[in-house]
Amino acid sequence: MVGEWAAAGTALLWTLSSLAWTSAGRHVGATSVSFIRLLLTIPMLMAYGWLTRGLPLPTDADAATWLTLGFSGLLGFFAADICLFRSFLLIGPRLSLLMQALTPPIAVLLSWIFLDEKLDWRQWLGMAVTLSGIVWVVLERPERGHHLHAPRHLRQGIFLSAVSAVAAALGGVLARAGIGEYDAVAATTLRVFCAMPGYVILLTVLGRWGRIGRSLQNGRAMGIMTFGAFVGPCLGAVFYMVALRHCYTGIVVTIVNTMPVLILPFSIFLYHEKVSPRAAGGALLALAGVALLVL
């Protein structure tokens, strides 16, 4: 079960990186974090590629691999993340994460259409149970601090989060189609490189390069982002590519989408938040669904 366990590792690593992005974003802003994390990831991936393959860059990839994995990186590392970060600002993480629960069924549908991937009844049941647990957790309304969103913000936030879910699902399907037997670290390097032009264009249009420069001078934020870059876009993304090589896309995306549940223990111990019995029950339900997929 290499693919399933790699997907579980991805979920854990990306949960840790999410904590790092949240902390760093309080200092330098979400857009800066989204760009700088990839800037920090590139030399890490290049160093690993040089040590393990003697090739710091994916120069041995053919044109088809560059095209497929490159478009996957542009969708996953740029489009999906930018839309999701923006939806956080408009409607908050609860509704945004709820919309992200659309990613697994979309990935399954796309994989069925384009890759002819078929799941048995146990895998479908595992996906359904996992998604039920996630929705159970993220639908819970906090007792305090809840407020209604402006209709315009609500429409924009839900739309952007839905776009993020579609982009993440399509990016996963393309990554599965493109990796074949290619090296997982080199594939991740290729995907990260191909996401960078999207950020360059966006930052230029928005005139954010000055903010990026100031963010690079923030020592505390850079330390946090360096840790996040290592466990997230670097190590976590490599685990993700390994999972896609050995497992169906729909199963991988379902397991990875347990992040809203995995973050609950960290919320308790790091932020001293109270977790209700409903949230704990949803977490157990999601973990039961993952168990159906990996055991």
LUMTI-941396 format. One line per 3 residues: number of its first residue (from 1); their letters; for each residue x, y, z of C-alpha. Coordinates in Angstrom, 2 decimals. Layout:
NUM	A	X/Y/Z; ...
//
This chain:
1	MVG	0.00/0.00/0.00; 2.81/2.41/-0.89; 0.49/4.87/-2.62
4	EWA	-2.06/5.04/0.19; 0.57/5.49/2.90; 2.38/8.10/0.82
7	AAG	-0.92/9.98/0.49; -1.38/9.82/4.28; 2.15/11.18/4.70
10	TAL	1.31/13.97/2.25; -1.74/14.95/4.29; 0.31/15.13/7.50
13	LWT	3.16/17.10/5.90; 0.80/19.55/4.21; -1.02/20.01/7.51
16	LSS	2.28/21.03/9.13; 3.04/23.38/6.24; -0.44/24.93/6.56
19	LAW	0.38/25.84/10.15; 3.60/27.44/8.92; 1.80/29.42/6.19
22	TSA	-0.79/30.65/8.68; 1.90/31.84/11.08; 4.05/33.46/8.39
25	GRH	1.04/35.04/6.70; 0.36/37.07/9.84; 3.71/38.77/9.29
28	VGA	3.97/39.21/5.51; 0.57/38.39/3.92; -0.82/35.43/2.02
31	TSV	0.38/36.37/-1.48; 3.97/36.80/-0.32; 3.88/33.47/1.48
34	SFI	2.41/31.69/-1.54; 5.24/32.93/-3.81; 8.19/32.81/-1.42
37	RLL	7.44/29.24/-0.31; 8.07/28.05/-3.87; 11.13/30.28/-4.16
40	LTI	12.55/28.50/-1.11; 11.50/25.06/-2.35; 13.36/25.19/-5.67
43	PML	16.95/25.05/-4.28; 15.92/22.25/-1.87; 14.58/20.13/-4.73
46	MAY	17.58/20.96/-6.92; 20.00/19.92/-4.17; 18.19/16.63/-3.63
49	GWL	18.12/15.94/-7.36; 21.83/16.62/-7.66; 22.64/14.30/-4.73
52	TRG	20.40/11.42/-5.81; 20.40/11.63/-9.61; 23.30/13.89/-10.48
55	LPL	20.78/16.20/-12.17; 19.63/19.28/-10.22; 17.09/20.11/-12.93
58	PTD	14.63/17.83/-14.76; 16.58/18.13/-18.02; 16.02/14.44/-18.82
61	ADA	12.23/14.85/-19.07; 10.76/14.63/-22.55; 8.44/17.22/-24.07
64	ATW	5.26/15.32/-23.15; 6.33/15.07/-19.50; 7.15/18.78/-19.38
67	LTL	3.81/19.68/-20.90; 1.66/17.43/-18.70; 3.47/17.91/-15.38
70	GFS	4.07/21.58/-16.13; 0.39/22.31/-16.62; -0.31/20.23/-13.51
73	GLL	2.06/22.45/-11.51; 0.53/25.63/-12.86; -2.91/24.41/-11.80
76	GFF	-1.94/22.93/-8.45; 0.78/25.22/-7.11; -0.56/28.45/-8.59
79	AAD	-4.23/28.52/-9.63; -5.62/26.30/-6.87; -3.60/27.93/-4.08
82	ICL	-4.20/31.53/-5.14; -7.97/30.98/-5.37; -8.05/29.14/-2.04
85	FRS	-6.03/31.80/-0.19; -8.30/34.50/-1.57; -11.42/32.58/-0.53
88	FLL	-10.04/32.37/3.01; -10.09/36.17/3.13; -13.62/36.42/1.74
91	IGP	-15.54/33.65/3.53; -13.11/32.19/6.05; -11.58/28.71/6.29
94	RLS	-14.75/26.86/7.32; -16.70/27.41/4.10; -13.56/27.30/1.97
97	LLM	-12.58/23.88/3.32; -16.13/22.66/2.85; -15.92/23.52/-0.85
100	QAL	-12.56/21.71/-1.05; -14.42/18.50/-0.19; -15.52/18.65/-3.85
103	TPP	-11.97/17.85/-4.96; -12.06/14.03/-4.51; -15.30/13.36/-6.42
106	IAV	-14.19/15.73/-9.18; -10.84/13.92/-9.35; -12.61/10.55/-9.52
109	LLS	-14.86/11.77/-12.33; -11.96/13.21/-14.32; -9.86/10.07/-13.76
112	WIF	-12.74/7.90/-14.94; -13.18/10.03/-18.08; -9.53/10.57/-19.05
115	LDE	-7.55/7.75/-17.37; -10.17/4.98/-17.31; -9.57/4.44/-13.57
118	KLD	-12.20/2.31/-11.84; -12.77/1.86/-8.09; -14.29/-1.11/-6.28
121	WRQ	-17.11/-0.83/-3.73; -14.73/-0.74/-0.73; -12.80/2.19/-2.18
124	WLG	-16.01/4.08/-2.99; -17.22/3.45/0.58; -13.91/4.63/2.01
127	MAV	-14.09/7.84/-0.02; -17.70/8.47/1.06; -16.93/7.88/4.75
130	TLS	-13.83/10.08/4.62; -15.66/12.94/2.92; -18.53/12.62/5.40
133	GIV	-16.11/13.03/8.29; -14.47/16.07/6.69; -17.80/17.76/5.97
136	WVV	-18.97/16.94/9.51; -15.94/18.78/10.91; -15.86/21.85/8.67
139	LER	-19.62/22.43/8.78; -19.54/22.98/12.53; -20.23/26.59/13.41
142	PER	-18.12/28.16/16.15; -19.98/29.21/19.25; -18.40/32.65/19.21
145	GHH	-17.09/34.92/16.53; -19.45/33.72/13.82; -20.77/36.40/11.52
148	LHA	-22.69/36.53/8.28; -20.77/37.31/5.11; -21.80/40.02/2.68
151	PRH	-23.69/38.45/-0.25; -21.09/39.64/-2.77; -18.22/38.24/-0.71
154	LRQ	-20.10/34.99/-0.18; -20.64/34.51/-3.92; -17.05/35.39/-4.76
157	GIF	-15.60/33.22/-2.00; -17.64/30.15/-2.88; -16.84/30.60/-6.58
160	LSA	-13.08/30.93/-5.93; -13.03/27.96/-3.59; -14.91/25.86/-6.14
163	VSA	-12.43/26.92/-8.82; -9.63/25.90/-6.45; -11.21/22.47/-5.98
166	VAA	-11.53/21.94/-9.74; -7.95/23.16/-10.36; -6.56/20.88/-7.63
169	ALG	-8.46/17.87/-8.98; -7.41/18.51/-12.58; -3.83/19.12/-11.45
172	GVL	-3.81/15.77/-9.66; -5.17/13.93/-12.68; -2.57/15.52/-14.96
175	ARA	0.20/14.71/-12.48; -0.91/11.06/-12.40; -1.03/10.95/-16.19
178	GIG	2.34/12.65/-16.60; 4.60/11.04/-14.02; 4.65/7.49/-15.41
181	EYD	7.99/6.03/-14.27; 9.65/9.43/-13.99; 11.49/10.35/-10.79
184	AVA	9.11/11.82/-8.17; 11.53/14.54/-6.99; 12.34/15.63/-10.54
187	ATT	8.62/15.66/-11.33; 7.99/17.91/-8.34; 10.81/20.23/-9.38
190	LRV	9.30/20.49/-12.85; 5.84/21.27/-11.43; 7.18/23.99/-9.12
193	FCA	9.20/25.63/-11.91; 6.16/25.74/-14.18; 4.04/27.39/-11.47
196	MPG	6.45/30.32/-11.10; 5.49/32.21/-14.32; 1.92/32.48/-13.03
199	YVI	3.16/34.17/-9.86; 5.53/36.47/-11.77; 2.69/37.70/-13.97
202	LLT	0.28/38.09/-11.04; 2.77/39.97/-8.82; 3.70/42.27/-11.70
205	VLG	0.07/43.07/-12.50; -0.72/43.72/-8.82; 2.50/45.67/-8.23
208	RWG	3.49/43.49/-5.27; 7.24/43.15/-5.85; 8.01/45.77/-3.20
211	RIG	6.05/43.77/-0.64; 7.92/40.63/-1.67; 11.24/42.41/-1.08
214	RSL	10.17/43.52/2.41; 8.95/40.01/3.19; 12.35/38.56/2.30
217	QNG	13.90/40.84/4.94; 11.59/39.56/7.70; 13.81/37.06/9.50
220	RAM	11.09/35.47/11.63; 8.76/34.96/8.70; 11.56/33.59/6.50
223	GIM	12.49/31.02/9.15; 8.89/29.83/9.39; 8.51/29.73/5.60
226	TFG	11.76/27.77/5.21; 10.40/25.07/7.51; 7.05/25.15/5.70
229	AFV	8.73/24.93/2.29; 10.68/21.84/3.34; 7.73/19.89/4.75
232	GPC	5.14/21.18/2.24; 6.03/21.96/-1.39; 9.29/19.97/-1.09
235	LGA	8.85/16.77/0.97; 5.04/16.72/0.93; 4.85/17.25/-2.83
238	VFY	7.32/14.41/-3.40; 5.16/12.12/-1.25; 2.18/13.25/-3.34
241	MVA	3.87/12.26/-6.59; 4.86/8.88/-5.12; 1.23/8.35/-4.05
244	LRH	-0.07/9.19/-7.54; 2.39/6.76/-9.11; 1.14/3.84/-7.01
247	CYT	-2.52/4.64/-6.39; -5.66/5.91/-8.11; -6.05/9.67/-8.21
250	GIV	-9.43/9.70/-6.46; -8.12/7.71/-3.50; -5.00/9.87/-3.17
253	VTI	-6.96/13.13/-3.27; -9.46/11.78/-0.73; -6.74/10.85/1.76
256	VNT	-4.93/14.15/1.27; -8.18/16.02/1.93; -8.20/14.80/5.53
259	MPV	-6.09/17.89/6.36; -9.03/19.78/7.95; -9.34/16.86/10.36
262	LIL	-5.62/16.34/10.98; -5.20/19.96/11.97; -7.54/19.56/14.97
265	PFS	-4.90/18.14/17.40; -2.52/20.96/16.50; -5.29/23.48/17.14
268	IFL	-5.75/22.00/20.61; -2.10/21.89/21.66; -0.69/24.91/19.80
271	YHE	-3.61/27.34/19.86; -5.46/25.94/22.90; -8.74/25.75/21.00
274	KVS	-11.62/23.70/22.36; -12.73/20.87/20.08; -16.35/19.79/20.46
277	PRA	-17.53/16.16/20.56; -18.98/16.71/17.08; -15.58/17.72/15.67
280	AGG	-13.90/14.77/17.41; -16.54/12.42/16.01; -16.01/13.79/12.51
283	ALL	-12.27/13.25/12.86; -12.78/9.61/13.87; -15.20/9.11/10.98
286	ALA	-12.70/10.51/8.47; -9.91/8.34/9.87; -12.19/5.30/9.59
289	GVA	-12.69/6.12/5.92; -8.94/6.41/5.39; -8.52/3.04/7.11
292	LLV	-10.88/1.50/4.53; -8.67/2.89/1.78; -5.23/1.94/3.13
295	L	-5.83/-1.37/4.94
//
